[in-house]
Structure formats: C-alpha cells, structure tokens
Amino acid sequence: MRLLLAIFLPWLQFFTIGRPFAGLFCLMLQLTVIGWLPAALWSVYALSQYKTDQKIERALRR
C-alpha cells in the first residue's frame, strides 16, 4: 500500500514514515510537472530505507 502511495502521492508517503519536512519539500517538487518523477523516485527510495531501518531495529531488539 505504501509503495502505491509513494508512486502516486510521494509527498504524502513521507508523512506516513514520519518525515514531515521531507514531505513538504517533496510536495513543492511534485507541484512542477518535471519534478513529479524525481519526487516519486525519491519517495520510493525513502520507503526502502525506512523498511531497512525497521528491520535493523527489530533485529537489535532481539
């Protein structure tokens, strides 16, 4: 679900992972027609980093 959000509404996805300032910057980037593709790619990359951070955090708790 978050992956679809990252592709279609990249700025909103940043808010779901707890990065509101990146979300605002991404929204400004997405408002330009040329900036939508880089915003979507950045959002997908940030989502993958978030998932990796979550896995590391779970492993360290054990």
N, CA, C and O atoms as a GROMACS GRO file, in nm:
protein
  248
    1MET      N    1   0.082  -0.119   0.000
    1MET     CA    2   0.000   0.000   0.000
    1MET      C    3   0.087   0.126   0.000
    1MET      O    4   0.060   0.221  -0.073
    2ARG      N    5   0.191   0.125   0.083
    2ARG     CA    6   0.278   0.242   0.088
    2ARG      C    7   0.353   0.262  -0.043
    2ARG      O    8   0.385   0.375  -0.080
    3LEU      N    9   0.381   0.154  -0.114
    3LEU     CA   10   0.450   0.167  -0.242
    3LEU      C   11   0.362   0.241  -0.343
    3LEU      O   12   0.411   0.328  -0.415
    4LEU      N   13   0.235   0.209  -0.349
    4LEU     CA   14   0.144   0.280  -0.438
    4LEU      C   15   0.133   0.427  -0.398
    4LEU      O   16   0.127   0.516  -0.483
    5LEU      N   17   0.130   0.450  -0.268
    5LEU     CA   18   0.126   0.587  -0.219
    5LEU      C   19   0.253   0.662  -0.258
    5LEU      O   20   0.248   0.779  -0.294
    6ALA      N   21   0.368   0.593  -0.250
    6ALA     CA   22   0.495   0.656  -0.286
    6ALA      C   23   0.501   0.692  -0.434
    6ALA      O   24   0.566   0.790  -0.471
    7ILE      N   25   0.434   0.616  -0.517
    7ILE     CA   26   0.438   0.643  -0.661
    7ILE      C   27   0.338   0.752  -0.699
    7ILE      O   28   0.372   0.842  -0.776
    8PHE      N   29   0.217   0.745  -0.646
    8PHE     CA   30   0.113   0.838  -0.690
    8PHE      C   31   0.104   0.965  -0.607
    8PHE      O   32   0.070   1.071  -0.660
    9LEU      N   33   0.133   0.958  -0.478
    9LEU     CA   34   0.132   1.075  -0.390
    9LEU      C   35   0.260   1.074  -0.305
    9LEU      O   36   0.255   1.049  -0.185
   10PRO      N   37   0.373   1.102  -0.369
   10PRO     CA   38   0.501   1.088  -0.297
   10PRO      C   39   0.511   1.172  -0.171
   10PRO      O   40   0.567   1.127  -0.071
   11TRP      N   41   0.457   1.292  -0.173
   11TRP     CA   42   0.468   1.379  -0.056
   11TRP      C   43   0.393   1.322   0.063
   11TRP      O   44   0.439   1.338   0.177
   12LEU      N   45   0.280   1.258   0.041
   12LEU     CA   46   0.202   1.203   0.150
   12LEU      C   47   0.272   1.083   0.213
   12LEU      O   48   0.258   1.060   0.334
   13GLN      N   49   0.344   1.009   0.136
   13GLN     CA   50   0.414   0.892   0.187
   13GLN      C   51   0.520   0.933   0.290
   13GLN      O   52   0.543   0.860   0.386
   14PHE      N   53   0.584   1.049   0.271
   14PHE     CA   54   0.683   1.095   0.368
   14PHE      C   55   0.619   1.121   0.504
   14PHE      O   56   0.681   1.099   0.608
   15PHE      N   57   0.496   1.168   0.504
   15PHE     CA   58   0.427   1.192   0.630
   15PHE      C   59   0.396   1.060   0.701
   15PHE      O   60   0.395   1.056   0.824
   16THR      N   61   0.370   0.953   0.627
   16THR     CA   62   0.338   0.824   0.689
   16THR      C   63   0.460   0.759   0.753
   16THR      O   64   0.446   0.675   0.842
   17ILE      N   65   0.580   0.796   0.708
   17ILE     CA   66   0.700   0.737   0.768
   17ILE      C   67   0.766   0.833   0.867
   17ILE      O   68   0.877   0.806   0.915
   18GLY      N   69   0.700   0.943   0.897
   18GLY     CA   70   0.749   1.032   1.000
   18GLY      C   71   0.853   1.133   0.956
   18GLY      O   72   0.938   1.172   1.036
   19ARG      N   73   0.849   1.176   0.830
   19ARG     CA   74   0.943   1.276   0.780
   19ARG      C   75   0.865   1.393   0.718
   19ARG      O   76   0.858   1.405   0.596
   20PRO      N   77   0.805   1.478   0.802
   20PRO     CA   78   0.717   1.583   0.751
   20PRO      C   79   0.790   1.692   0.671
   20PRO      O   80   0.733   1.744   0.574
   21PHE      N   81   0.912   1.727   0.708
   21PHE     CA   82   0.983   1.831   0.633
   21PHE      C   83   1.020   1.782   0.492
   21PHE      O   84   1.015   1.858   0.396
   22ALA      N   85   1.058   1.656   0.482
   22ALA     CA   86   1.084   1.598   0.350
   22ALA      C   87   0.955   1.592   0.270
   22ALA      O   88   0.956   1.609   0.148
   23GLY      N   89   0.843   1.568   0.338
   23GLY     CA   90   0.714   1.566   0.272
   23GLY      C   91   0.677   1.701   0.213
   23GLY      O   92   0.625   1.709   0.102
   24LEU      N   93   0.703   1.807   0.288
   24LEU     CA   94   0.674   1.941   0.237
   24LEU      C   95   0.764   1.977   0.118
   24LEU      O   96   0.718   2.034   0.020
   25PHE      N   97   0.891   1.941   0.128
   25PHE     CA   98   0.983   1.968   0.017
   25PHE      C   99   0.943   1.886  -0.105
   25PHE      O  100   0.949   1.935  -0.218
   26CYS      N  101   0.903   1.762  -0.082
   26CYS     CA  102   0.860   1.676  -0.193
   26CYS      C  103   0.733   1.731  -0.257
   26CYS      O  104   0.717   1.722  -0.379
   27LEU      N  105   0.644   1.787  -0.178
   27LEU     CA  106   0.523   1.847  -0.232
   27LEU      C  107   0.558   1.963  -0.324
   27LEU      O  108   0.500   1.978  -0.432
   28MET      N  109   0.651   2.046  -0.281
   28MET     CA  110   0.694   2.158  -0.366
   28MET      C  111   0.757   2.107  -0.496
   28MET      O  112   0.735   2.164  -0.602
   29LEU      N  113   0.834   1.999  -0.485
   29LEU     CA  114   0.896   1.940  -0.604
   29LEU      C  115   0.790   1.880  -0.695
   29LEU      O  116   0.799   1.891  -0.817
   30GLN      N  117   0.692   1.815  -0.636
   30GLN     CA  118   0.589   1.749  -0.716
   30GLN      C  119   0.496   1.848  -0.785
   30GLN      O  120   0.435   1.813  -0.887
   31LEU      N  121   0.483   1.967  -0.734
   31LEU     CA  122   0.394   2.066  -0.796
   31LEU      C  123   0.440   2.108  -0.935
   31LEU      O  124   0.360   2.158  -1.013
   32THR      N  125   0.566   2.087  -0.965
   32THR     CA  126   0.614   2.112  -1.101
   32THR      C  127   0.595   1.983  -1.181
   32THR      O  128   0.609   1.874  -1.127
   33VAL      N  129   0.565   1.995  -1.307
   33VAL     CA  130   0.541   1.877  -1.391
   33VAL      C  131   0.668   1.794  -1.403
   33VAL      O  132   0.663   1.671  -1.399
   34ILE      N  133   0.781   1.859  -1.419
   34ILE     CA  134   0.909   1.787  -1.434
   34ILE      C  135   0.950   1.723  -1.302
   34ILE      O  136   1.019   1.621  -1.302
   35GLY      N  137   0.910   1.782  -1.188
   35GLY     CA  138   0.952   1.734  -1.059
   35GLY      C  139   0.877   1.613  -1.007
   35GLY      O  140   0.916   1.555  -0.906
   36TRP      N  141   0.768   1.573  -1.075
   36TRP     CA  142   0.691   1.461  -1.025
   36TRP      C  143   0.770   1.331  -1.029
   36TRP      O  144   0.768   1.255  -0.932
   37LEU      N  145   0.840   1.304  -1.136
   37LEU     CA  146   0.916   1.180  -1.148
   37LEU      C  147   1.028   1.173  -1.044
   37LEU      O  148   1.040   1.070  -0.976
   38PRO      N  149   1.111   1.276  -1.028
   38PRO     CA  150   1.212   1.269  -0.923
   38PRO      C  151   1.151   1.257  -0.783
   38PRO      O  152   1.207   1.190  -0.696
   39ALA      N  153   1.037   1.322  -0.760
   39ALA     CA  154   0.972   1.312  -0.630
   39ALA      C  155   0.925   1.170  -0.603
   39ALA      O  156   0.940   1.119  -0.492
   40ALA      N  157   0.870   1.105  -0.704
   40ALA     CA  158   0.824   0.966  -0.689
   40ALA      C  159   0.942   0.872  -0.665
   40ALA      O  160   0.935   0.784  -0.580
   41LEU      N  161   1.050   0.891  -0.739
   41LEU     CA  162   1.168   0.807  -0.719
   41LEU      C  163   1.228   0.827  -0.581
   41LEU      O  164   1.267   0.730  -0.515
   42TRP      N  165   1.236   0.951  -0.536
   42TRP     CA  166   1.288   0.982  -0.404
   42TRP      C  167   1.200   0.918  -0.296
   42TRP      O  168   1.252   0.867  -0.197
   43SER      N  169   1.072   0.922  -0.315
   43SER     CA  170   0.979   0.866  -0.219
   43SER      C  171   0.992   0.714  -0.210
   43SER      O  172   0.989   0.658  -0.100
   44VAL      N  173   1.008   0.647  -0.322
   44VAL     CA  174   1.027   0.502  -0.323
   44VAL      C  175   1.158   0.467  -0.255
   44VAL      O  176   1.165   0.371  -0.179
   45TYR      N  177   1.263   0.545  -0.282
   45TYR     CA  178   1.393   0.521  -0.217
   45TYR      C  179   1.382   0.541  -0.066
   45TYR      O  180   1.434   0.460   0.011
   46ALA      N  181   1.315   0.647  -0.022
   46ALA     CA  182   1.299   0.673   0.121
   46ALA      C  183   1.218   0.562   0.187
   46ALA      O  184   1.246   0.524   0.301
   47LEU      N  185   1.119   0.509   0.117
   47LEU     CA  186   1.041   0.399   0.171
   47LEU      C  187   1.126   0.274   0.189
   47LEU      O  188   1.112   0.204   0.289
   48SER      N  189   1.214   0.246   0.094
   48SER     CA  190   1.301   0.128   0.108
   48SER      C  191   1.398   0.146   0.225
   48SER      O  192   1.427   0.051   0.297
   49GLN      N  193   1.448   0.267   0.245
   49GLN     CA  194   1.536   0.296   0.358
   49GLN      C  195   1.460   0.280   0.489
   49GLN      O  196   1.514   0.228   0.587
   50TYR      N  197   1.336   0.324   0.492
   50TYR     CA  198   1.252   0.313   0.612
   50TYR      C  199   1.232   0.165   0.648
   50TYR      O  200   1.243   0.127   0.764
   51LYS      N  201   1.203   0.083   0.548
   51LYS     CA  202   1.183  -0.060   0.573
   51LYS      C  203   1.311  -0.124   0.624
   51LYS      O  204   1.306  -0.209   0.712
   52THR      N  205   1.425  -0.085   0.569
   52THR     CA  206   1.554  -0.137   0.615
   52THR      C  207   1.580  -0.096   0.759
   52THR      O  208   1.627  -0.176   0.839
   53ASP      N  209   1.551   0.029   0.792
   53ASP     CA  210   1.569   0.077   0.929
   53ASP      C  211   1.480   0.000   1.026
   53ASP      O  212   1.521  -0.030   1.138
   54GLN      N  213   1.359  -0.031   0.984
   54GLN     CA  214   1.268  -0.107   1.069
   54GLN      C  215   1.321  -0.248   1.094
   54GLN      O  216   1.311  -0.299   1.205
   55LYS      N  217   1.376  -0.312   0.991
   55LYS     CA  218   1.432  -0.447   1.006
   55LYS      C  219   1.552  -0.446   1.099
   55LYS      O  220   1.567  -0.536   1.181
   56ILE      N  221   1.637  -0.346   1.088
   56ILE     CA  222   1.754  -0.335   1.175
   56ILE      C  223   1.710  -0.313   1.320
   56ILE      O  224   1.767  -0.372   1.412
   57GLU      N  225   1.611  -0.230   1.339
   57GLU     CA  226   1.561  -0.203   1.474
   57GLU      C  227   1.503  -0.328   1.538
   57GLU      O  228   1.526  -0.353   1.656
   58ARG      N  229   1.428  -0.407   1.460
   58ARG     CA  230   1.374  -0.532   1.512
   58ARG      C  231   1.484  -0.631   1.546
   58ARG      O  232   1.474  -0.702   1.646
   59ALA      N  233   1.589  -0.636   1.464
   59ALA     CA  234   1.698  -0.730   1.490
   59ALA      C  235   1.777  -0.690   1.614
   59ALA      O  236   1.824  -0.776   1.688
   60LEU      N  237   1.791  -0.561   1.638
   60LEU     CA  238   1.865  -0.517   1.756
   60LEU      C  239   1.787  -0.537   1.885
   60LEU      O  240   1.847  -0.548   1.993
   61ARG      N  241   1.655  -0.542   1.876
   61ARG     CA  242   1.574  -0.566   1.996
   61ARG      C  243   1.587  -0.710   2.046
   61ARG      O  244   1.562  -0.737   2.164
   62ARG      N  245   1.624  -0.801   1.959
   62ARG     CA  246   1.634  -0.943   1.997
   62ARG      C  247   1.757  -0.972   2.075
   62ARG      O  248   1.780  -1.086   2.115
   0.00000   0.00000   0.00000
